């Protein structure tokens, strides 16, 4: 069907026939599959694979894209192109891109290189998204020269910090979904920027910013280099942004939608969000440990004494699921009863109305979600050393004592008198 003329074709979405269900190893009873019909023929990939999805809206969007295309082609980025890439050329990034290969890609990444001369200062201003992203993972921006690299072992540029960057990118791409792998490899092959591809996959960058950063990395930005042609830049930026936007749409339409818990975990720990791997089990000693319970409770107390927040128990600091079964309770009822007793005896029955919790299904296990409202009076947590007062300062929990405690409670819990 490559380069098939479809300018006058009848294109619409319908439910798949039984052959497609069998090809996708699905059943009509479990979920419906939808396909695109072009002149009563099923839309397929160049290798003859059926294109189907349980998401009817996604298939309607694909049909609408094709309806205003003159030809069915795979040479340009489109929903059809991306689906063909995913189905015909599934990519194992770990096996496809070795450490040395990723090193070469990153050495030649346009947004990791700066031009010689004073313009580099203005160029770096455009790269603030990239620089900030690297700083989050304690990775320095490498400021590579504008030359072509072919050697992955040059010690002058392949420093220990650069090797950490290579490892980071490979780690961040190792667990991508099929849809995200398709976007990453497409962006990498066309734009030759692992960093921009990674930012796009993880929704860290918009399509228009993607285009501006890419062009600036190629030294095509007349606001940095005065000899540029502004009209050509604007035209090029529109085309690149259009390609990036298509990849973003593809992810939204054909990617797995994140649950509310997954969206929370993606945000990372903050002043109002914290992760704890277990409720009571020390994963290093594989024994119950009162210090683990203490860490859980002091986070809850700190949320109540600050602006409120959410605690997820069963999630590691890295955002990975740790099944609550490791806590060793006989059943879920015993788990919840134990947690309820922890709250009542260590924080107080009076605060249970502003602490809501529930066991939530996540991946193949369950986690404990604890939502805490902001308290209207101080919360002191009972410990073996007496009552303690905790607050949140950024993504950490701190104890306040003496004068700091008095000043904080006077300012935070003061009641405003009616005017």
C-alpha positions as CSV (number, residue, x, y, z in Angstrom):
1,X,0.0,0.0,0.0
2,X,3.1,2.2,-0.1
3,X,2.5,5.5,-2.0
4,X,-1.1,4.5,-2.7
5,X,-3.1,7.4,-4.0
6,X,-6.0,7.9,-1.5
7,X,-7.1,11.4,-2.4
8,X,-10.5,10.2,-3.5
9,X,-10.7,7.1,-1.3
10,X,-13.6,6.2,1.1
11,X,-12.0,6.1,4.5
12,X,-13.8,5.2,7.7
13,X,-13.5,3.3,11.1
14,X,-15.2,0.0,11.8
15,X,-15.0,-2.9,14.2
16,X,-12.4,-5.5,13.3
17,X,-13.3,-8.8,11.8
18,X,-12.5,-12.1,13.5
19,X,-9.2,-12.5,11.6
20,X,-7.8,-9.3,13.2
21,X,-8.9,-10.4,16.7
22,X,-7.0,-13.7,16.1
23,X,-3.9,-11.8,14.9
24,X,-4.0,-9.6,18.0
25,X,-4.7,-12.7,20.2
26,X,-7.8,-10.9,21.6
27,X,-11.5,-11.7,21.9
28,X,-14.6,-9.7,21.3
29,X,-15.9,-10.6,24.7
30,X,-12.9,-9.0,26.5
31,X,-12.6,-5.8,24.4
32,X,-13.5,-4.4,21.0
33,X,-10.9,-3.7,18.4
34,X,-11.3,-1.0,15.7
35,X,-9.6,-0.8,12.3
36,X,-9.5,1.7,9.4
37,X,-11.0,0.8,6.1
38,X,-9.8,2.3,2.8
39,X,-12.1,1.5,-0.1
40,X,-13.3,-1.5,1.9
41,X,-9.8,-2.8,2.3
42,X,-8.2,-3.1,5.8
43,X,-5.4,-0.6,6.4
44,X,-2.1,-2.6,7.0
45,X,1.6,-1.9,7.4
46,X,4.0,-2.3,4.5
47,X,4.8,-5.8,5.9
48,X,1.1,-6.7,5.8
49,X,0.4,-6.5,9.5
50,X,-3.2,-5.4,10.5
51,X,-3.5,-2.1,12.2
52,X,-6.0,-2.2,15.0
53,X,-6.6,-0.6,18.4
54,X,-9.2,-0.9,21.2
55,X,-9.1,3.0,21.3
56,X,-11.8,4.0,18.8
57,X,-10.9,7.7,19.2
58,X,-7.3,6.9,18.2
59,X,-8.4,5.1,15.0
60,X,-10.8,7.9,14.1
61,X,-7.9,10.3,14.4
62,X,-5.8,8.1,12.2
63,X,-8.7,8.0,9.6
64,X,-9.0,11.8,9.8
65,X,-5.3,12.2,9.1
66,X,-5.5,9.9,6.1
67,X,-8.7,11.5,4.8
68,X,-6.8,14.7,4.1
69,X,-3.6,13.0,2.7
70,X,-3.2,12.5,-1.0
71,X,-1.0,9.5,-0.7
72,X,-0.4,6.7,1.8
73,X,3.3,7.0,2.5
74,X,5.6,6.1,5.4
75,X,8.5,8.4,4.5
76,X,7.3,11.3,6.7
77,X,6.3,11.3,10.4
78,X,2.6,10.6,10.7
79,X,0.4,8.5,12.9
80,X,0.5,5.9,10.1
81,X,4.3,6.1,9.9
82,X,4.7,5.6,13.7
83,X,2.3,2.7,13.8
84,X,4.2,1.0,10.9
85,X,7.4,1.5,12.8
86,X,6.0,0.1,16.0
87,X,4.5,-3.0,14.3
88,X,7.0,-3.7,11.6
89,X,10.2,-2.8,13.3
90,X,9.8,-3.4,17.1
91,X,13.0,-2.1,18.8
92,X,14.8,-3.4,21.9
93,X,16.7,-0.3,22.8
94,X,19.1,-2.2,25.1
95,X,20.0,-4.6,22.3
96,X,19.8,-2.0,19.5
97,X,21.9,0.8,21.1
98,X,25.1,-0.3,22.9
99,X,26.9,1.8,25.4
100,X,29.4,2.9,22.8
101,X,26.7,3.6,20.2
102,X,24.8,5.8,22.7
103,X,28.1,7.5,23.6
104,X,28.5,8.5,19.9
105,X,24.9,9.6,19.7
106,X,25.3,11.9,22.7
107,X,28.7,13.2,21.6
108,X,27.0,14.4,18.4
109,X,23.8,15.6,20.1
110,X,23.1,19.1,18.8
111,X,21.7,20.3,22.2
112,X,24.8,19.2,24.1
113,X,27.2,21.3,21.8
114,X,27.9,25.0,21.9
115,X,29.4,27.1,19.2
116,X,32.7,28.9,19.7
117,X,32.6,32.7,20.4
118,X,30.4,35.0,22.5
119,X,27.2,33.7,20.9
120,X,27.5,30.6,23.0
121,X,26.2,32.6,26.0
122,X,23.0,33.3,24.2
123,X,22.8,29.8,22.9
124,X,23.0,28.3,26.4
125,X,20.0,30.5,27.4
126,X,17.9,28.6,25.0
127,X,19.2,25.3,26.4
128,X,18.0,26.0,30.0
129,X,15.4,23.2,29.7
130,X,18.2,20.7,28.9
131,X,20.5,22.1,31.5
132,X,17.8,22.1,34.3
133,X,16.9,18.5,33.3
134,X,20.5,17.3,33.7
135,X,20.9,19.2,37.0
136,X,18.0,17.3,38.4
137,X,20.0,14.1,38.1
138,X,23.3,15.8,39.2
139,X,24.7,15.6,35.6
140,X,26.7,18.6,34.4
141,X,26.0,20.1,31.0
142,X,29.0,18.9,28.8
143,X,29.3,21.9,26.4
144,X,30.7,19.8,23.6
145,X,32.4,21.5,20.6
146,X,30.8,21.7,17.1
147,X,32.7,18.8,15.6
148,X,31.8,15.4,14.4
149,X,32.7,12.6,16.9
150,X,33.4,9.1,15.7
151,X,35.3,7.7,18.6
152,X,33.5,6.7,21.8
153,X,36.7,6.4,23.9
154,X,38.3,9.8,23.6
155,X,39.2,10.5,27.2
156,X,39.2,14.3,26.7
157,X,35.4,14.3,26.1
158,X,34.3,10.9,27.4
159,X,34.9,11.8,31.0
160,X,33.5,10.0,34.0
161,X,30.6,12.6,34.1
162,X,29.9,11.9,30.5
163,X,29.8,8.2,31.1
164,X,27.2,8.9,33.8
165,X,25.2,10.8,31.3
166,X,25.3,7.9,28.8
167,X,24.3,5.4,31.6
168,X,21.4,7.8,32.6
169,X,20.0,7.9,29.1
170,X,20.3,4.2,28.6
171,X,18.6,3.6,32.0
172,X,15.8,6.0,31.2
173,X,15.1,4.2,27.9
174,X,15.4,0.7,29.2
175,X,11.8,0.3,30.5
176,X,10.0,2.4,27.9
177,X,6.7,1.1,26.5
178,X,6.4,0.0,22.8
179,X,4.8,3.4,22.0
180,X,7.5,5.4,23.8
181,X,10.3,3.3,22.2
182,X,8.8,4.0,18.8
183,X,8.8,7.7,19.5
184,X,12.3,7.7,20.9
185,X,13.8,5.8,18.0
186,X,12.0,7.9,15.5
187,X,13.1,11.2,17.0
188,X,16.6,9.8,17.4
189,X,16.9,8.6,13.8
190,X,15.6,11.9,12.3
191,X,16.9,14.5,14.7
192,X,19.9,12.7,16.1
193,X,19.4,14.0,19.6
194,X,18.9,11.4,22.4
195,X,18.3,14.2,24.9
196,X,15.5,15.8,22.9
197,X,14.0,12.4,22.2
198,X,14.0,11.5,25.9
199,X,12.5,14.9,26.9
200,X,9.7,14.4,24.3
201,X,9.0,10.9,25.4
202,X,8.7,11.9,29.1
203,X,6.6,15.0,28.3
204,X,9.4,17.3,29.6
205,X,9.3,19.5,26.5
206,X,6.6,20.9,24.1
207,X,6.7,20.3,20.4
208,X,7.5,24.0,19.7
209,X,10.3,24.1,22.3
210,X,11.6,20.9,20.8
211,X,11.9,22.6,17.4
212,X,13.5,25.8,18.8
213,X,16.1,23.9,20.8
214,X,16.9,21.6,17.8
215,X,17.5,24.5,15.5
216,X,19.5,26.4,18.0
217,X,21.7,23.4,18.5
218,X,22.3,23.4,14.8
219,X,23.3,27.1,15.1
220,X,20.1,28.1,13.2
221,X,18.7,31.0,15.2
222,X,19.1,34.6,14.0
223,X,18.5,35.9,17.5
224,X,21.8,34.2,18.4
225,X,23.6,34.4,15.1
226,X,22.6,37.6,13.2
227,X,23.5,36.2,9.8
228,X,20.6,33.8,9.8
229,X,17.5,34.0,7.5
230,X,14.5,34.5,9.8
231,X,11.9,33.5,7.3
232,X,13.6,30.2,6.6
233,X,14.0,29.6,10.3
234,X,10.3,30.1,11.0
235,X,9.4,27.8,8.1
236,X,11.8,25.1,9.4
237,X,10.6,25.5,12.9
238,X,7.0,25.0,11.8
239,X,7.9,21.7,10.1
240,X,9.9,20.4,13.0
241,X,7.2,21.4,15.5
242,X,4.6,19.6,13.4
243,X,6.7,16.4,13.5
244,X,7.2,16.7,17.2
245,X,3.5,17.4,17.8
246,X,2.6,14.3,15.7
247,X,4.8,12.1,18.1
248,X,3.1,13.7,21.1
249,X,-0.4,13.0,19.6
250,X,0.7,9.4,18.9
251,X,1.7,8.9,22.5
252,X,-1.6,10.4,23.8
253,X,-3.7,8.3,21.4
254,X,-2.0,4.9,21.3
255,X,0.0,4.9,24.5
256,X,-1.3,3.4,27.7
257,X,-3.0,6.0,29.8
258,X,-1.5,6.6,33.2
259,X,-3.6,6.0,36.3
260,X,-3.9,8.7,38.9
261,X,-1.3,6.9,41.1
262,X,1.1,6.6,38.2
263,X,0.7,10.3,37.5
264,X,1.5,11.0,41.1
265,X,4.6,8.9,41.0
266,X,5.8,10.6,37.8
267,X,5.8,13.9,39.7
268,X,8.4,12.6,42.1
269,X,8.7,13.4,45.8
270,X,8.0,17.0,46.9
271,X,6.8,19.0,49.8
272,X,3.4,17.4,49.5
273,X,4.3,13.9,48.1
274,X,6.5,11.2,49.6
275,X,7.2,7.5,48.9
276,X,7.9,4.8,51.4
277,X,8.8,1.3,50.3
278,X,7.2,-0.5,53.3
279,X,5.1,0.0,56.4
280,X,7.2,-1.9,58.8
281,X,9.7,-4.2,57.0
282,X,13.4,-3.3,56.7
283,X,14.3,-4.4,53.2
284,X,18.0,-4.6,54.1
285,X,17.5,-6.9,57.1
286,X,14.2,-8.5,56.0
287,X,12.9,-8.0,59.5
288,X,10.2,-5.7,60.9
289,X,11.8,-2.5,62.1
290,X,10.2,0.1,64.4
291,X,12.3,2.8,62.6
292,X,10.3,2.1,59.4
293,X,7.0,2.7,61.1
294,X,8.4,5.8,62.7
295,X,9.4,7.2,59.3
296,X,5.9,6.6,58.0
297,X,4.2,8.3,60.9
298,X,6.5,11.3,61.1
299,X,5.8,12.0,57.4
300,X,2.1,11.9,58.1
301,X,2.5,14.2,61.1
302,X,4.6,16.6,59.1
303,X,2.0,16.8,56.3
304,X,-0.7,17.6,59.0
305,X,1.6,20.3,60.5
306,X,2.4,21.8,57.1
307,X,0.2,22.2,54.0
308,X,-1.1,18.6,53.8
309,X,0.1,16.0,51.4
310,X,0.0,12.4,50.1
311,X,2.1,9.4,51.3
312,X,2.4,6.3,49.1
313,X,3.5,3.3,51.0
314,X,4.7,0.5,48.7
315,X,6.7,2.7,46.3
316,X,10.5,3.1,46.5
317,X,12.3,6.4,46.3
318,X,12.9,5.7,42.6
319,X,9.2,5.3,42.0
320,X,9.1,1.5,41.6
321,X,6.5,-0.8,43.1
322,X,7.3,-2.7,46.2
323,X,4.5,-5.1,46.8
324,X,3.0,-4.6,50.3
325,X,3.1,-8.4,50.8
326,X,6.7,-8.0,51.9
327,X,5.3,-6.5,55.1
328,X,4.2,-10.0,56.1
329,X,0.6,-9.4,57.2
330,X,-1.8,-12.3,57.0
331,X,-4.2,-10.4,54.8
332,X,-5.2,-6.8,53.8
333,X,-7.6,-6.5,56.8
334,X,-4.7,-7.1,59.2
335,X,-2.6,-4.6,57.3
336,X,-5.2,-1.9,57.6
337,X,-6.0,-2.7,61.2
338,X,-2.3,-2.3,62.1
339,X,-2.0,1.0,60.3
340,X,-5.2,2.3,61.9
341,X,-3.7,1.4,65.4
342,X,-0.5,3.2,64.5
343,X,-2.4,6.4,63.7
344,X,-4.6,6.2,66.8
345,X,-1.8,5.4,69.3
346,X,1.0,7.5,67.9
347,X,-0.7,10.5,66.3
348,X,-4.1,10.6,68.0
349,X,-7.7,9.6,67.4
350,X,-8.6,13.3,67.1
351,X,-6.8,13.6,63.8
352,X,-8.3,10.6,62.0
353,X,-10.9,12.8,60.3
354,X,-8.2,14.6,58.3
355,X,-6.3,11.5,57.5
356,X,-7.8,9.3,54.7
357,X,-6.3,6.1,53.5
358,X,-7.0,3.2,51.2
359,X,-5.3,0.2,49.5
360,X,-5.0,0.9,45.8
361,X,-4.3,-1.5,43.0
362,X,-1.1,-0.6,41.1
363,X,0.5,-2.8,38.5
364,X,0.5,-6.3,39.9
365,X,0.3,-5.4,43.5
366,X,-1.3,-2.9,45.9
367,X,0.0,0.2,47.7
368,X,-1.3,2.2,50.6
369,X,-2.3,5.8,49.7
370,X,-2.6,8.2,52.6
371,X,-4.0,11.6,52.0
372,X,-3.5,14.2,54.8
373,X,-5.2,17.5,55.0
374,X,-3.6,20.6,56.6
375,X,-4.3,20.5,60.4
376,X,-5.8,23.4,62.2
377,X,-3.8,22.8,65.4
378,X,-0.3,21.3,66.1
379,X,0.2,17.5,65.8
380,X,2.7,16.0,68.2
381,X,3.8,12.4,67.5
382,X,4.3,10.1,70.4
383,X,7.8,8.4,70.4
384,X,9.8,6.5,73.0
385,X,11.7,9.7,73.6
386,X,8.5,11.8,74.2
387,X,6.4,13.8,71.8
388,X,8.0,15.1,68.6
389,X,6.9,17.9,66.2
390,X,7.6,17.5,62.5
391,X,7.1,19.7,59.5
392,X,7.8,19.4,55.7
393,X,10.6,21.5,54.3
394,X,10.8,20.8,50.6
395,X,10.8,17.0,49.9
396,X,12.1,16.2,53.5
397,X,10.7,15.9,57.0
398,X,12.3,17.9,59.8
399,X,11.8,18.1,63.6
400,X,11.3,21.5,65.2
401,X,12.2,22.2,68.8
402,X,12.3,25.0,71.3
403,X,12.1,28.5,69.9
404,X,11.7,27.3,66.3
405,X,8.7,25.2,67.4
406,X,7.1,28.1,69.2
407,X,7.6,30.5,66.3
408,X,6.3,28.1,63.8
409,X,3.1,27.1,65.7
410,X,2.4,30.8,66.4
411,X,2.6,31.7,62.8
412,X,1.2,28.6,61.1
413,X,-1.8,27.9,63.4
414,X,-2.7,31.4,64.4
415,X,-6.4,32.1,64.2
416,X,-7.5,35.2,62.5
417,X,-9.9,37.3,64.4
418,X,-13.0,38.5,62.6
419,X,-12.8,42.1,61.3
